[in-house]
Amino acid sequence: GVYDFFALFAWDRDSPGQSQMSNMPKVIKSIRKYYKAGAKGYEGESSQGWVSKGLGHFICAKLMWDVNTDVEACKKEFFDLCFLKASALMRKMWDEWEAYPYAECREGDLAKWIDWTNEAAVKETDAAVQKRFFQIKSYLHYLCLLRIYRAEKKETTLAPLLNFGYRLLDNSSIAGFP
């Protein structure tokens, strides 16, 4: 079997595109490579945080049952189930996150993602989906706080980040900031 690391907070800070769970082509290739080599078990360690890693966890679970799973169909299923009428708009954001090259989120990108999430929240009013939009907005707020802390590295910018991360641990939208 194989033991892999899908996402660890210490490595990726729960930022878009920084964990293996954000880089699905790499994970898909890895799972299929080990399967072809004869692996009978595959275990991946991951931190919580469904917003940045949920799609990856969903696809990996499907691939571990059937390595030949149609990944595009899985993505469509994930977004259709999670966001109903707003699925195309939210997929656009996740697609951008998958290839996001910056360890530090750029201010303009954060603003764009906030706009997309607000637009999606108007498009789909289902109560369960609205809760997901709140969690995504919380994740984006976390990224803003992380950006501020990384820029200043002061206790006055660390405390809000720690407090916010702690308050969100129960809804699993972010991994938190230890």
C-alpha positions as CSV (number, residue, x, y, z in Angstrom):
1,G,0.0,0.0,0.0
2,V,0.8,3.7,-0.2
3,Y,0.7,6.3,2.5
4,D,0.6,9.8,1.1
5,F,0.2,13.4,2.3
6,F,-2.7,15.1,0.6
7,A,-2.7,18.3,2.7
8,L,-1.0,19.4,5.8
9,F,-1.5,22.9,7.2
10,A,2.2,23.3,8.0
11,W,3.0,22.9,4.3
12,D,0.1,24.7,2.6
13,R,-1.5,27.1,5.1
14,D,-4.8,26.0,3.6
15,S,-4.2,28.3,0.6
16,P,-5.6,27.7,-2.9
17,G,-3.4,25.6,-5.2
18,Q,-0.8,24.8,-2.5
19,S,-1.9,21.3,-1.3
20,Q,-2.1,18.1,-3.4
21,M,-5.8,18.3,-2.8
22,S,-5.9,21.5,-4.8
23,N,-3.8,20.0,-7.6
24,M,-6.1,17.2,-8.8
25,P,-4.2,16.2,-12.0
26,K,-1.2,15.4,-9.8
27,V,-3.2,13.4,-7.3
28,I,-5.1,11.5,-10.1
29,K,-1.9,10.6,-11.8
30,S,-0.4,9.4,-8.5
31,I,-3.4,7.2,-7.5
32,R,-3.5,5.7,-11.0
33,K,0.3,5.2,-11.1
34,Y,0.3,3.3,-7.8
35,Y,-2.7,1.2,-8.8
36,K,-0.9,0.1,-12.1
37,A,2.2,-0.7,-10.0
38,G,0.0,-3.2,-7.9
39,A,-0.8,-1.2,-4.8
40,K,-3.8,-2.6,-3.0
41,G,-4.2,0.2,-0.5
42,Y,-3.8,3.9,-0.7
43,E,-4.2,6.2,2.4
44,G,-3.9,9.9,2.2
45,E,-3.4,12.1,5.3
46,S,-5.1,15.5,5.0
47,S,-6.1,18.4,7.2
48,Q,-9.7,19.5,7.3
49,G,-11.0,22.4,5.3
50,W,-13.6,21.4,2.8
51,V,-13.5,24.7,0.8
52,S,-10.0,24.3,-0.5
53,K,-9.8,20.5,-0.3
54,G,-13.4,19.2,-0.5
55,L,-13.4,18.6,-4.3
56,G,-10.1,16.7,-4.0
57,H,-11.3,14.6,-1.2
58,F,-14.5,13.8,-3.1
59,I,-12.6,12.8,-6.3
60,C,-10.0,10.8,-4.4
61,A,-12.7,8.8,-2.6
62,K,-14.3,7.9,-5.9
63,L,-10.9,7.0,-7.5
64,M,-10.0,4.8,-4.6
65,W,-13.1,2.7,-5.3
66,D,-12.6,2.7,-9.0
67,V,-9.4,4.0,-10.5
68,N,-11.1,4.4,-13.9
69,T,-13.7,6.8,-12.5
70,D,-14.6,9.6,-14.9
71,V,-13.1,12.6,-13.1
72,E,-15.0,15.2,-15.2
73,A,-18.3,13.5,-14.2
74,C,-17.2,13.6,-10.6
75,K,-16.4,17.3,-10.7
76,K,-19.8,18.0,-12.3
77,E,-21.5,15.9,-9.6
78,F,-19.7,17.7,-6.8
79,F,-20.6,21.2,-8.1
80,D,-24.1,20.3,-9.1
81,L,-24.8,18.8,-5.6
82,C,-23.1,21.5,-3.7
83,F,-24.2,24.7,-5.6
84,L,-27.2,23.8,-7.7
85,K,-27.9,26.8,-10.0
86,A,-24.6,28.4,-9.1
87,S,-22.5,25.3,-10.0
88,A,-20.8,26.7,-13.1
89,L,-19.8,29.9,-11.4
90,M,-18.3,28.1,-8.4
91,R,-16.5,25.6,-10.6
92,K,-14.9,28.6,-12.3
93,M,-13.4,29.6,-8.9
94,W,-12.3,26.1,-8.0
95,D,-10.7,25.7,-11.5
96,E,-8.7,28.9,-10.8
97,W,-7.7,27.6,-7.4
98,E,-6.5,24.3,-8.8
99,A,-3.8,26.1,-10.9
100,Y,-3.2,29.0,-8.5
101,P,0.5,29.5,-8.5
102,Y,0.9,32.0,-5.6
103,A,1.5,30.9,-2.0
104,E,0.3,34.3,-1.0
105,C,-3.1,35.2,-2.4
106,R,-3.1,38.4,-4.4
107,E,-5.5,41.1,-3.3
108,G,-7.1,41.4,-6.7
109,D,-7.7,37.6,-6.8
110,L,-9.4,37.7,-3.4
111,A,-11.6,40.5,-4.5
112,K,-12.6,38.6,-7.6
113,W,-13.4,35.4,-5.6
114,I,-15.5,37.4,-3.2
115,D,-17.4,38.9,-6.1
116,W,-18.0,35.5,-7.7
117,T,-19.2,34.1,-4.3
118,N,-21.6,37.0,-3.8
119,E,-22.9,36.6,-7.4
120,A,-23.4,32.9,-6.8
121,A,-25.2,33.5,-3.5
122,V,-27.7,35.7,-5.4
123,K,-28.1,33.1,-8.2
124,E,-28.9,30.2,-5.8
125,T,-31.1,30.8,-2.7
126,D,-31.4,27.2,-1.4
127,A,-30.8,27.3,2.4
128,A,-28.2,24.5,2.4
129,V,-26.3,26.1,-0.4
130,Q,-26.5,29.5,1.3
131,K,-24.7,27.8,4.3
132,R,-22.0,26.7,2.0
133,F,-21.6,30.2,0.6
134,F,-21.2,31.4,4.2
135,Q,-18.4,28.9,4.7
136,I,-16.8,30.0,1.4
137,K,-17.0,33.6,2.5
138,S,-15.5,32.6,5.8
139,Y,-12.6,30.8,4.0
140,L,-12.0,33.9,1.9
141,H,-12.0,36.1,5.0
142,Y,-9.4,33.7,6.5
143,L,-7.3,34.2,3.4
144,C,-7.5,37.9,3.8
145,L,-6.4,37.7,7.5
146,L,-3.6,35.3,6.5
147,R,-2.4,37.8,3.9
148,I,-2.4,40.6,6.4
149,Y,-0.5,38.6,8.9
150,R,2.1,37.4,6.4
151,A,2.7,41.0,5.3
152,E,3.1,42.4,8.8
153,K,4.0,39.5,11.0
154,K,2.9,41.2,14.2
155,E,1.0,40.0,17.2
156,T,-1.8,42.5,16.4
157,T,-2.3,40.8,13.0
158,L,-1.8,37.2,14.4
159,A,-4.4,37.4,17.1
160,P,-7.4,38.0,14.7
161,L,-6.2,35.2,12.5
162,L,-5.9,32.8,15.4
163,N,-9.2,33.8,16.9
164,F,-11.0,33.5,13.5
165,G,-9.4,30.1,12.7
166,Y,-10.4,28.8,16.2
167,R,-14.0,29.9,15.8
168,L,-14.3,28.1,12.4
169,L,-12.9,24.7,13.3
170,D,-16.3,23.2,14.0
171,N,-17.7,24.0,10.5
172,S,-14.6,22.6,8.7
173,S,-14.4,25.4,6.1
174,I,-10.8,26.0,6.9
175,A,-8.0,24.0,8.5
176,G,-7.4,26.8,11.0
177,F,-4.2,28.4,12.1
178,P,-2.6,26.4,14.9
